[in-house]
Amino acid sequence: MTRPIPDEDFFDPACPSSAMPIRVGEKWGGMVVVLLENGPLRFTELKRPMRAVTSKVLTETLRSLERDGMVTRTAYAEVPPRVEYELTDLGRTLLAPIQACRDWAAANLPALLEARAGWDG
């Protein structure tokens, strides 16, 4: 039995999935959103728990989230300069879907690791 193939063009720039702010597999954006859940943080406060990310990649991630309206960047005119990042109301709407992904990962991690081990042989 063959199933019909959807006639949607998934590569069409107008497809809503092409505008997703955090794509599956892009771990840093989701981590930044989760870290900002409880309020604004400075760059170094974000970087500390994300030890594996380079400063360059974290900067690019923050700029991307800012561009998409998920995060605001506030620079304070102080000495030394202080910059804080904070979730916008739109960014807060990502918390529930990210939590759903985290719940899925927690529930399915053993099966996932078993599948990978079987594949990697």
KADAVEN-V866403 format. One record per residue. N is the residue number from 1. RES is the residue in one small letter. PHI is phi in whole degrees, -180 to 180 (none if undefined). PSI is psi in radians with two decimals (* if undefined). OMEGA is omega in degrees with one decimal (* if undefined). Layout:
n=N res=RES phi=PHI psi=PSI omega=OMEGA
n=N res=RES phi=PHI psi=PSI omega=OMEGA
This chain:
n=1 res=m phi=none psi=2.18 omega=178.5
n=2 res=t phi=-98 psi=2.47 omega=178.0
n=3 res=r phi=-95 psi=2.57 omega=177.7
n=4 res=p phi=-68 psi=2.50 omega=177.3
n=5 res=i phi=-89 psi=2.24 omega=179.0
n=6 res=p phi=-60 psi=2.49 omega=-179.3
n=7 res=d phi=-92 psi=0.25 omega=175.6
n=8 res=e phi=-72 psi=2.56 omega=175.9
n=9 res=d phi=-99 psi=1.75 omega=-176.8
n=10 res=f phi=-69 psi=-0.21 omega=178.9
n=11 res=f phi=-101 psi=0.07 omega=177.5
n=12 res=d phi=-69 psi=2.23 omega=179.8
n=13 res=p phi=-58 psi=-0.38 omega=179.8
n=14 res=a phi=-83 psi=-0.14 omega=179.4
n=15 res=c phi=-66 psi=2.22 omega=-178.0
n=16 res=p phi=-56 psi=-0.57 omega=-178.3
n=17 res=s phi=-67 psi=-0.38 omega=179.0
n=18 res=s phi=-73 psi=-0.28 omega=-179.2
n=19 res=a phi=-100 psi=0.15 omega=-177.8
n=20 res=m phi=-59 psi=2.29 omega=-177.4
n=21 res=p phi=-72 psi=-0.51 omega=178.7
n=22 res=i phi=-129 psi=1.98 omega=-178.8
n=23 res=r phi=-86 psi=2.63 omega=178.4
n=24 res=v phi=-57 psi=2.25 omega=-180.0
n=25 res=g phi=99 psi=-0.27 omega=175.7
n=26 res=e phi=-87 psi=1.60 omega=-170.9
n=27 res=k phi=-74 psi=-0.50 omega=-172.6
n=28 res=w phi=-69 psi=-0.72 omega=-179.2
n=29 res=g phi=-60 psi=-0.79 omega=178.5
n=30 res=g phi=-63 psi=-0.68 omega=179.1
n=31 res=m phi=-65 psi=-0.71 omega=178.2
n=32 res=v phi=-62 psi=-0.78 omega=179.5
n=33 res=v phi=-59 psi=-0.81 omega=-179.7
n=34 res=v phi=-63 psi=-0.74 omega=-180.0
n=35 res=l phi=-64 psi=-0.55 omega=-178.5
n=36 res=l phi=-87 psi=0.01 omega=-176.5
n=37 res=e phi=-56 psi=-0.66 omega=-174.8
n=38 res=n phi=-96 psi=0.18 omega=176.6
n=39 res=g phi=133 psi=3.08 omega=-175.0
n=40 res=p phi=-66 psi=2.58 omega=176.8
n=41 res=l phi=-137 psi=2.68 omega=174.0
n=42 res=r phi=-85 psi=2.87 omega=-178.4
n=43 res=f phi=-53 psi=-0.85 omega=-177.7
n=44 res=t phi=-65 psi=-0.54 omega=177.7
n=45 res=e phi=-71 psi=-0.52 omega=174.6
n=46 res=l phi=-76 psi=-0.71 omega=-175.1
n=47 res=k phi=-67 psi=-0.64 omega=-174.7
n=48 res=r phi=-54 psi=-0.94 omega=179.9
n=49 res=p phi=-76 psi=-0.21 omega=-179.5
n=50 res=m phi=-106 psi=0.90 omega=-173.3
n=51 res=r phi=-53 psi=-0.57 omega=-174.4
n=52 res=a phi=-77 psi=-0.26 omega=-178.4
n=53 res=v phi=-88 psi=2.46 omega=176.4
n=54 res=t phi=-79 psi=2.77 omega=177.8
n=55 res=s phi=-60 psi=-0.67 omega=-179.6
n=56 res=k phi=-63 psi=-0.82 omega=-178.7
n=57 res=v phi=-68 psi=-0.67 omega=177.5
n=58 res=l phi=-64 psi=-0.73 omega=177.2
n=59 res=t phi=-61 psi=-0.80 omega=178.7
n=60 res=e phi=-62 psi=-0.70 omega=179.1
n=61 res=t phi=-64 psi=-0.80 omega=179.4
n=62 res=l phi=-63 psi=-0.73 omega=178.4
n=63 res=r phi=-63 psi=-0.70 omega=179.2
n=64 res=s phi=-65 psi=-0.78 omega=178.5
n=65 res=l phi=-66 psi=-0.63 omega=177.7
n=66 res=e phi=-68 psi=-0.75 omega=179.1
n=67 res=r phi=-59 psi=-0.68 omega=-178.6
n=68 res=d phi=-83 psi=0.03 omega=176.6
n=69 res=g phi=80 psi=0.31 omega=-178.7
n=70 res=m phi=-90 psi=-0.46 omega=-175.0
n=71 res=v phi=-136 psi=2.50 omega=171.6
n=72 res=t phi=-110 psi=2.58 omega=177.7
n=73 res=r phi=-115 psi=2.16 omega=179.3
n=74 res=t phi=-120 psi=2.11 omega=177.1
n=75 res=a phi=-102 psi=2.23 omega=-180.0
n=76 res=y phi=-101 psi=2.40 omega=-179.6
n=77 res=a phi=-82 psi=1.35 omega=-179.5
n=78 res=e phi=-130 psi=2.92 omega=173.6
n=79 res=v phi=-122 psi=2.05 omega=-4.6
n=80 res=p phi=-70 psi=2.79 omega=-178.6
n=81 res=p phi=-61 psi=2.56 omega=178.8
n=82 res=r phi=-129 psi=2.29 omega=177.7
n=83 res=v phi=-128 psi=2.32 omega=178.4
n=84 res=e phi=-124 psi=2.60 omega=177.4
n=85 res=y phi=-116 psi=2.43 omega=-176.6
n=86 res=e phi=-145 psi=2.55 omega=175.7
n=87 res=l phi=-69 psi=2.47 omega=171.1
n=88 res=t phi=-86 psi=3.05 omega=174.8
n=89 res=d phi=-60 psi=-0.68 omega=177.9
n=90 res=l phi=-64 psi=-0.74 omega=178.2
n=91 res=g phi=-62 psi=-0.63 omega=178.8
n=92 res=r phi=-64 psi=-0.43 omega=178.7
n=93 res=t phi=-69 psi=-0.25 omega=177.5
n=94 res=l phi=-81 psi=-0.29 omega=-174.7
n=95 res=l phi=-61 psi=-0.77 omega=-178.7
n=96 res=a phi=-66 psi=-0.83 omega=177.3
n=97 res=p phi=-63 psi=-0.64 omega=177.9
n=98 res=i phi=-65 psi=-0.71 omega=178.2
n=99 res=q phi=-63 psi=-0.65 omega=177.1
n=100 res=a phi=-62 psi=-0.71 omega=177.2
n=101 res=c phi=-66 psi=-0.69 omega=178.4
n=102 res=r phi=-65 psi=-0.73 omega=177.8
n=103 res=d phi=-63 psi=-0.76 omega=178.6
n=104 res=w phi=-60 psi=-0.80 omega=-178.8
n=105 res=a phi=-62 psi=-0.74 omega=179.9
n=106 res=a phi=-64 psi=-0.71 omega=-178.6
n=107 res=a phi=-74 psi=-0.48 omega=-172.3
n=108 res=n phi=-114 psi=0.06 omega=-177.2
n=109 res=l phi=-57 psi=-0.81 omega=179.8
n=110 res=p phi=-58 psi=-0.77 omega=179.3
n=111 res=a phi=-66 psi=-0.68 omega=179.1
n=112 res=l phi=-63 psi=-0.82 omega=179.7
n=113 res=l phi=-65 psi=-0.65 omega=177.0
n=114 res=e phi=-64 psi=-0.74 omega=178.5
n=115 res=a phi=-63 psi=-0.74 omega=179.0
n=116 res=r phi=-64 psi=-0.75 omega=179.9
n=117 res=a phi=-63 psi=-0.70 omega=177.6
n=118 res=g phi=-65 psi=-0.69 omega=179.5
n=119 res=w phi=-69 psi=-0.80 omega=-177.1
n=120 res=d phi=-72 psi=-0.34 omega=175.4
n=121 res=g phi=58 psi=* omega=*
